[in-house]
Amino acid sequence: MSLSTGSHFAIESAGLTKSFGGHNAVDGIDLKVPRGSIFGFLGPNGSGKTTTIRMILGLANISAGSVSLLGRSVPDQLGEALPHVGALVEGPAFYPYLSGRDNLKRFDAADRYADPKTRDARVDASLAKVGLSSAAGKKVHAYSLGMKQRLGIANALLQPRELLVLDEPTNGLDPQGTREVRNLIRSLALEGITIFISSHLLVEIEQICTHLAVMSRGAIVAQGSVEELSASEVLNLRLVTAQGASALTALKSVGINGVVDGELVTALVPSGQIKPEQIVQVLVEMGVGVQSFTLEAPTLEERFVLLTGEGFDVAR
C-alpha cells in the first residue's frame, strides 16, 4: 500500500541543519527529490551527504529545520513513512557463514512490519529481482563485493518500497560489479521506485540520474534536473596557435577576452554570442595560424569544480 499525500516530492527539506559543537556539518539545506526520479546526491567526501541521509531516515537528530519523507514529517511521523522506504547506508553487513537467503530471512525476521507467513516467498522474489537466485544458497563470505552490494539492495526490497536510499552503492566495486548495480538501479526505477543515490563519483551521476543536487561543505550549491544543470550559458574556447598575441587581438575585436599561455589561448564565450565559424574567420583574416580550435560547453565536472572549488572522482 502506497502513501498518498499529494506531495510531488519523495524527500523535501527546509533549512535542514546538523550541528556538532559550533560547526554546522549540514548548513540549512533545502532539498527537493521528485517522486519517480533517480536522484543523485553528489559531493566530495566529507561534504555532509551521509549526515543528511541519516537525518532524513531518523538515524540522527535534526538540529534545526524540517524534513519530510514521502509526505510524512520526520521524526514525528517517521513510523508511517519507513515501511515504504528501503535503505542501504554505509555499506551492507552480513553474517558471513550464512547463505544469502538465510541472511535475508534473519533480517526480515527482525522487521516488525514483516509478515512471517510470506517471508520465504518475499525473500526468493527479492533475490530474483537482484539476480542472485542462483547464488542464494552460497555462503556470503564467498560472494564478490558486487554480489554483497546486490544482496544489500535485496534486503532493502524485502517489502514493497516507494523510495530506495543508497549511500555510495558502487563504492569499492570493480567495473563489472559497478555495471551490475547500475543496471539494477535502472530496472528498479522502471518499476516506479524513487531512487536516491549519494555518491562522490561523478560518472555514476552522469550515467544514471535524472535529477541531482551538489553538496559542498555542508551546503547545496546546485540542484535540479541533469538537463538544467548541464545547460550552459558560457562556452569554453580553446585555441592552439604560435601567434598568441595576435589571436588575443583578433578575439578582442569580436568582444572576447582571452588568456594566452604559451601556444594555448583560452576564453569564456557567452552561449549564442557568436558562431564558431565567425571566430575562425576573424582569426584567419587577421593572419593568425590556427593549429586547433574548439568551442564547447563545460563538462559537468568542470561546472561542479567551479561550484565547489573541489574535484570529484570521475573514474574508479
C-alpha positions in Angstrom: 0.0 0.0 0.0 1.5 3.3 -1.0 1.4 6.6 0.8 -0.9 9.1 -0.8 -0.1 12.6 0.3 -0.4 14.8 -2.7 3.3 15.8 -2.4 5.3 15.9 -5.6 8.5 15.1 -3.6 9.7 11.9 -2.1 12.1 13.8 0.1 11.7 17.5 1.0 13.7 19.6 3.5 13.6 23.2 4.6 16.6 24.7 6.4 17.8 21.3 7.5 20.8 21.7 9.8 23.0 19.4 11.8 25.4 21.0 14.3 28.4 19.4 16.1 29.6 21.8 18.7 29.9 25.2 16.9 30.2 23.6 13.5 27.3 23.0 11.0 28.1 19.8 9.2 24.8 20.4 7.3 24.0 24.0 7.0 20.4 24.9 6.3 19.8 22.9 3.1 16.5 22.9 1.1 16.5 19.5 -0.7 13.7 18.5 -3.1 13.7 15.0 -4.5 10.9 14.5 -7.1 8.9 11.3 -6.9 9.8 8.8 -9.6 13.3 10.3 -10.2 16.7 8.8 -10.0 18.2 11.5 -7.8 22.0 11.9 -7.4 23.3 13.5 -4.2 26.7 14.5 -5.3 29.7 15.9 -3.4 33.2 15.3 -2.3 33.8 13.0 0.6 33.2 14.9 3.9 30.7 17.3 2.3 27.8 16.3 4.6 26.0 13.8 2.4 25.8 10.9 4.8 24.9 13.1 7.7 22.0 14.4 5.7 20.8 10.9 4.8 21.0 9.9 8.5 18.7 12.9 9.4 16.3 12.0 6.6 16.0 8.5 7.8 15.7 9.4 11.5 19.1 7.9 12.3 20.5 11.3 13.6 18.8 14.1 15.4 17.9 17.3 13.5 19.5 20.5 15.0 17.3 22.9 13.0 14.9 23.0 10.1 12.5 20.3 8.9 12.3 17.3 6.6 9.5 15.2 5.2 9.8 11.7 3.9 7.1 10.5 1.4 5.0 13.4 2.7 5.4 12.5 6.4 7.2 14.7 8.9 10.5 13.4 10.4 10.8 12.4 13.1 7.1 12.8 14.3 5.6 10.6 11.5 8.7 8.5 10.7 6.9 5.3 11.7 4.3 5.9 8.9 7.0 6.5 6.2 9.7 4.0 7.0 7.8 0.8 5.9 7.8 2.3 2.4 11.5 3.1 2.4 14.4 0.8 1.7 17.9 1.9 2.6 21.5 0.8 2.2 23.6 3.2 4.2 27.4 2.9 4.8 27.7 -0.5 3.1 25.9 -3.8 3.8 26.9 -6.0 6.7 26.0 -9.7 6.7 26.6 -13.0 8.6 29.5 -14.3 6.5 28.9 -18.0 7.2 25.2 -17.9 6.4 23.8 -18.1 2.9 22.4 -15.1 1.1 18.9 -16.5 1.6 19.4 -17.2 5.3 20.8 -13.7 5.8 17.7 -12.1 4.3 15.5 -14.3 6.4 17.3 -13.2 9.6 16.9 -9.5 8.6 13.3 -10.0 7.7 12.5 -11.6 11.0 13.9 -8.5 12.8 11.5 -6.3 10.9 8.4 -5.7 13.0 6.4 -4.8 9.9 7.3 -8.1 8.1 4.7 -10.9 7.8 6.4 -14.2 8.7 3.8 -16.1 6.6 5.1 -14.6 3.4 8.8 -14.5 4.3 10.1 -17.3 2.1 8.2 -16.1 -0.9 9.4 -12.5 -0.4 13.0 -13.5 0.2 13.1 -15.5 -3.0 11.4 -12.8 -5.0 13.9 -10.2 -3.7 16.8 -12.4 -4.6 15.4 -12.9 -8.1 15.0 -9.2 -8.5 18.7 -8.5 -7.9 19.8 -11.5 -9.9 21.0 -13.7 -7.0 18.7 -16.7 -7.2 21.4 -19.0 -8.4 23.7 -17.9 -5.5 21.0 -17.8 -2.9 22.4 -20.9 -1.1 26.0 -19.9 -1.2 27.6 -18.6 2.0 28.1 -14.8 1.9 31.8 -14.9 2.6 32.2 -16.4 -0.9 30.3 -13.5 -2.5 32.1 -10.9 -4.6 31.7 -7.2 -3.5 29.2 -6.6 -6.2 27.1 -9.6 -5.1 27.2 -8.3 -1.5 26.1 -4.9 -2.7 23.2 -6.5 -4.6 22.3 -8.6 -1.6 22.1 -5.4 0.5 19.7 -3.9 -2.1 17.7 -7.2 -2.0 17.4 -6.7 1.8 16.1 -3.2 1.2 13.5 -4.6 -1.2 12.0 -7.3 1.0 8.9 -5.2 1.4 7.3 -3.1 -1.4 9.1 0.2 -1.5 8.3 3.7 -2.8 11.7 5.1 -2.1 15.2 3.5 -2.1 18.1 5.3 -0.4 21.5 4.1 -1.5 24.7 5.6 0.1 27.7 5.1 -2.2 26.2 2.0 -3.8 29.2 1.3 -6.1 32.0 2.2 -3.7 34.9 -0.2 -4.0 33.4 -2.2 -6.8 35.2 -3.4 -9.9 33.8 -2.3 -13.3 31.7 -5.5 -13.6 30.2 -5.0 -10.1 29.6 -1.3 -11.0 27.7 -2.3 -14.1 25.6 -4.9 -12.2 24.5 -2.3 -9.6 23.9 0.4 -12.2 21.7 -1.9 -14.3 19.8 -3.0 -11.2 19.1 0.7 -10.2 17.7 1.4 -13.7 15.4 -1.6 -13.6 14.1 -0.6 -10.2 13.4 2.9 -11.4 11.3 1.5 -14.3 9.0 0.0 -11.6 8.3 3.5 -10.3 10.5 3.4 -7.3 12.2 6.7 -6.5 15.9 6.1 -6.2 18.1 8.5 -4.1 21.8 7.9 -4.7 24.6 9.5 -2.6 27.9 9.5 -4.4 31.3 11.2 -4.8 31.7 9.6 -8.2 30.6 11.9 -11.0 30.5 9.1 -13.6 27.7 7.4 -11.6 25.5 10.5 -11.5 26.1 11.3 -15.2 25.2 7.9 -16.4 22.0 7.0 -14.5 20.5 10.0 -12.7 17.6 12.2 -13.9 18.0 14.9 -11.2 20.8 15.8 -8.8 21.9 18.1 -6.0 25.6 19.1 -5.5 26.7 19.5 -1.9 29.9 21.2 -0.7 31.0 22.0 2.9 27.5 21.3 4.3 25.6 23.4 1.7 23.7 22.7 -1.5 25.4 24.7 -4.3 23.3 23.4 -7.2 20.1 21.4 -7.6 17.7 20.5 -10.5 17.4 18.1 -13.4 20.5 16.9 -15.1 19.4 18.8 -18.3 19.0 22.0 -16.4 22.4 21.7 -14.7 24.1 20.7 -17.9 22.8 23.6 -19.8 25.5 26.2 -20.1 25.4 30.0 -20.5 29.1 30.0 -21.2 31.2 28.1 -23.7 34.9 27.2 -23.3 37.1 28.4 -26.2 40.5 26.7 -26.7 42.8 27.7 -29.5 46.3 26.5 -30.2 48.4 28.9 -32.2 52.0 30.1 -32.4 50.7 33.7 -32.6 49.1 34.1 -29.2 49.3 37.9 -29.1 47.7 38.3 -32.5 45.0 35.8 -31.5 44.1 37.9 -28.4 43.8 41.0 -30.6 41.5 39.2 -33.1 39.3 37.8 -30.3 39.0 41.2 -28.6 37.8 42.6 -31.9 34.6 40.5 -31.6 34.2 41.1 -27.9 36.0 38.1 -26.5 38.7 38.5 -23.8 41.2 35.7 -23.9 44.2 34.5 -21.9 47.4 33.1 -23.5 49.7 30.5 -22.0 52.4 29.5 -24.4 50.7 28.3 -27.6 47.3 27.8 -25.8 44.7 30.6 -25.9 41.6 30.2 -23.7 38.5 32.3 -23.2 34.9 32.1 -22.0 32.3 32.9 -24.6 28.6 33.6 -23.7 26.5 31.0 -25.4 24.9 32.3 -28.6 27.1 35.4 -28.8 29.0 34.3 -31.9 29.2 31.2 -34.1 32.5 29.2 -34.2 33.0 29.7 -37.9 32.8 33.5 -37.4 35.6 33.4 -34.8 37.8 31.3 -37.1 37.1 33.7 -39.9 38.2 36.7 -37.9 41.4 34.8 -36.8 42.3 33.9 -40.4 41.6 37.4 -41.7 44.0 38.8 -39.1 46.7 36.3 -40.1 46.5 34.0 -37.1 47.7 30.5 -37.9 45.1 28.1 -36.3 46.6 24.7 -35.3 43.4 23.6 -33.4 40.2 25.2 -32.3 37.3 24.1 -30.0 34.3 25.9 -28.7 32.1 23.7 -26.4 30.1 23.7 -23.2 31.9 22.9 -20.0 31.5 19.4 -18.7 29.6 18.6 -15.6 32.9 18.0 -13.9 34.2 21.5 -14.9 30.9 23.1 -13.7 30.9 21.3 -10.4 34.6 22.1 -9.7 33.7 25.8 -10.3 30.8 25.4 -7.9 32.6 23.6 -5.1 36.3 24.5 -5.5 37.0 20.8 -5.2 37.4 17.9 -7.6 35.2 14.9 -8.0 36.3 11.3 -8.7 35.4 10.8 -12.3 36.7 7.3 -12.7 37.3 4.4 -10.4 
